[in-house]
């Protein structure tokens, strides 16, 4: 049925009238928005497909620990949202905590919705999009994706594995530029974060590896870790501990042994 419907729509778009109808449908889809209110903070988000609709509808329930972490952020602080996707948490942090947010997102399919969500919430002076992949080295590499849907996740940069350390089920790829967190500060002159959120589906340890200077200055980190992916879990913990951070809270996100880990600066750290 889905393939038949697609065939009919694409076939009709070859006529002038059909193309007009197709354009109206596309415009209506991209203009579809949902309002969300959380802790008295009102937001609006674009939801042109089922996945983004799901992300918006589950805003309060999907990762409550992420919202708790954002609510703990000092008002007006600099936040890096690494793996910002379509910007739900960037928008909430900017609105609820008045954060200055740098939203790192290399997916060309998510960037348009990220920009739309920033604009519709009038946050273009608070949120800066950084459309570059973070890694541990500077240079070009391949960005591999498991989906091309708006709001999609599960991608990798410069590697071929997924969030479990297994071979990524790739459907699309392109070359783009990457750099480390330290280089984002020194080369792009992005202010170092006081708060750091990382959710990049398996590359977290590479990003931490390239950010020792940045990590030495952060007050708190929220990072998604797969305990079954031992290389990722062990190296990530080591990098965070060496930066003077301690694990404060570990939250099950309902997917195998995946956890959102909340790290805070150890008051006894010499960093």
C-alpha positions in Angstrom: 0.0 0.0 0.0 2.8 2.4 0.9 4.7 1.8 -2.3 1.5 2.1 -4.3 0.7 5.4 -2.7 4.2 6.7 -3.4 3.9 5.6 -7.0 0.6 7.4 -7.4 1.9 10.6 -5.8 5.1 10.7 -7.8 3.3 9.8 -11.0 0.8 12.6 -10.6 3.6 15.1 -9.9 4.6 14.9 -13.5 1.6 17.0 -14.5 1.4 20.7 -13.8 -1.7 20.2 -11.5 -0.2 17.2 -9.9 3.1 19.0 -9.2 1.0 21.8 -7.6 -0.8 19.3 -5.3 2.5 17.6 -4.5 4.0 21.0 -3.5 1.1 21.8 -1.3 1.4 18.5 0.5 5.1 19.0 1.0 4.7 22.5 2.3 2.0 21.4 4.7 4.1 18.5 5.9 7.1 20.8 6.6 4.9 23.4 8.2 3.4 20.8 10.7 4.3 21.8 14.3 3.4 20.7 17.8 3.4 22.7 20.9 5.0 21.3 24.1 4.9 22.8 27.6 7.3 21.4 30.3 7.7 23.0 33.7 6.0 26.2 32.4 8.4 26.4 29.4 6.4 26.6 26.2 8.0 25.4 23.0 7.1 24.5 19.4 8.7 21.9 17.2 8.5 20.9 13.6 7.1 17.3 13.1 6.9 16.4 9.4 7.1 12.7 9.9 6.3 9.9 12.3 9.8 9.9 13.9 9.8 13.6 14.7 6.2 13.4 15.8 7.3 10.6 18.3 10.2 12.7 19.5 7.9 15.6 20.3 5.1 13.5 21.8 7.6 11.8 24.2 9.5 14.9 25.1 8.6 14.5 28.8 8.9 10.8 29.1 11.6 9.5 26.7 14.6 10.8 28.7 13.4 12.5 32.0 17.0 12.4 33.3 18.1 14.6 30.5 15.5 17.2 31.4 16.6 16.9 35.1 20.2 17.5 34.0 19.2 20.5 32.0 17.2 21.9 34.9 20.4 21.7 37.0 22.3 23.9 34.7 23.2 27.4 35.9 21.2 30.1 34.2 23.0 31.7 31.2 25.8 29.1 31.0 27.4 27.9 27.8 26.1 24.4 26.8 27.5 22.2 24.0 24.8 19.8 22.7 26.8 17.3 20.8 24.5 15.2 18.6 21.8 17.8 18.8 19.5 16.0 16.3 16.5 18.3 15.6 17.2 20.4 18.7 14.6 19.5 21.3 17.0 19.7 24.2 18.9 22.6 22.8 15.7 24.6 22.6 14.6 23.6 26.1 18.0 24.5 27.6 18.0 27.9 25.8 14.4 28.7 26.9 14.3 27.2 30.4 17.8 28.0 31.5 18.7 30.9 29.2 21.7 28.9 28.0 24.0 29.9 25.2 23.9 26.7 23.2 26.3 25.4 20.5 24.3 22.6 18.7 26.7 20.2 17.0 24.9 18.2 14.3 26.4 16.9 11.0 23.3 15.2 9.5 22.1 17.1 6.5 18.6 15.6 7.1 18.4 16.9 10.7 19.9 20.3 10.1 16.9 21.9 8.4 14.6 20.9 11.2 17.2 22.0 13.8 17.2 25.4 12.1 13.4 25.5 11.9 13.0 24.7 15.6 15.5 27.3 16.6 13.7 29.9 14.5 10.1 29.1 15.5 11.1 29.4 19.1 12.9 32.8 18.4 16.2 31.5 19.7 18.5 32.4 16.9 20.5 34.7 19.2 21.0 32.0 21.8 21.6 28.8 19.8 24.4 28.5 17.2 24.4 25.5 14.8 27.8 23.8 14.3 27.3 21.5 11.3 30.5 19.6 11.8 31.2 16.2 13.2 33.2 16.0 16.4 35.9 13.4 16.6 39.5 13.1 17.9 41.3 14.5 14.9 41.0 17.3 12.4 40.2 16.5 8.7 37.7 15.0 6.3 36.1 11.6 6.7 33.0 9.6 5.8 29.7 10.2 7.7 27.7 7.0 7.5 24.0 6.8 8.3 21.5 4.1 9.0 18.5 6.2 8.0 17.8 9.3 6.0 14.6 10.1 7.9 14.1 13.6 9.5 15.0 13.1 13.1 17.0 10.0 12.5 19.9 8.9 14.6 22.4 5.9 14.6 25.2 7.3 12.4 28.9 7.3 12.6 31.9 9.4 11.4 35.1 8.0 10.3 34.2 4.5 11.6 31.9 1.7 10.5 30.4 0.5 13.8 27.1 1.4 15.5 26.2 2.2 19.2 26.8 -1.5 20.1 30.3 -1.6 18.5 28.9 -3.8 15.7 28.9 -3.1 11.9 26.5 -0.2 11.1 23.6 -1.0 8.9 24.5 1.7 6.4 22.0 3.2 3.9 23.6 6.5 3.0 27.0 8.2 3.3 28.9 11.4 2.4 32.2 13.0 3.2 32.4 15.9 5.5 34.8 17.6 7.9 35.5 16.7 11.5 37.5 18.1 14.3 38.1 17.6 18.0 36.5 19.5 20.9 39.8 21.2 21.6 40.1 22.3 18.0 36.5 23.6 18.1 37.7 26.1 20.7 41.1 26.9 19.3 40.3 27.0 15.6 36.6 28.0 15.5 36.8 30.1 18.7 33.7 28.6 20.1 33.5 29.3 23.9 34.3 26.2 25.9 31.3 24.7 27.6 30.5 24.8 31.3 28.0 22.0 30.5 28.4 19.2 27.9 25.8 16.8 26.6 27.1 14.0 24.2 24.8 11.6 22.4 26.4 10.3 19.2 25.6 6.6 19.2 29.0 4.9 19.8 31.6 7.6 19.1 31.5 9.2 22.6 35.0 7.9 23.5 36.6 9.4 20.4 35.0 12.8 21.1 36.2 12.6 24.7 39.7 11.6 23.5 40.0 14.8 21.6 38.7 17.1 24.3 41.0 16.9 27.3 41.4 20.7 27.6 37.6 21.2 27.2 36.8 18.5 29.8 39.2 20.1 32.3 36.9 23.2 32.4 33.4 21.7 32.4 31.2 21.5 35.5 29.0 18.7 34.4 28.6 16.1 31.5 25.6 14.1 30.4 26.8 11.3 28.1 25.1 8.2 26.7 27.2 5.0 27.2 26.6 1.4 26.3 28.0 -0.8 29.0 28.2 -3.8 26.6 30.5 -1.8 24.3 33.4 -2.2 26.6 35.9 -0.1 24.6 33.5 2.9 24.6 32.5 2.5 28.3 36.0 2.0 29.7 37.7 4.7 27.7 34.9 7.2 28.3 35.1 6.6 32.1 38.8 7.0 32.0 38.7 10.3 30.1 36.1 11.8 32.4 37.9 10.7 35.6 41.2 12.0 34.4 39.5 15.4 33.8 38.5 15.4 37.5 34.8 14.4 37.0 32.9 11.8 39.0 29.9 9.7 38.2 26.9 11.2 40.0 24.0 9.4 38.5 23.4 6.5 36.0 20.0 6.2 34.3 18.7 3.3 32.3 17.2 4.6 29.0 15.3 1.4 28.3 17.6 0.0 25.6 19.7 -3.1 26.5 22.6 -1.8 28.7 22.4 1.8 27.4 22.6 4.5 30.1 22.7 8.2 30.4 25.5 8.9 32.7 25.6 12.2 34.7 29.1 13.3 35.6 30.0 16.2 37.9 33.2 17.9 38.8 34.9 16.4 41.8 35.3 19.3 44.3 38.7 17.7 45.3 40.0 17.8 41.8 43.1 19.9 41.1 42.0 20.7 37.5 
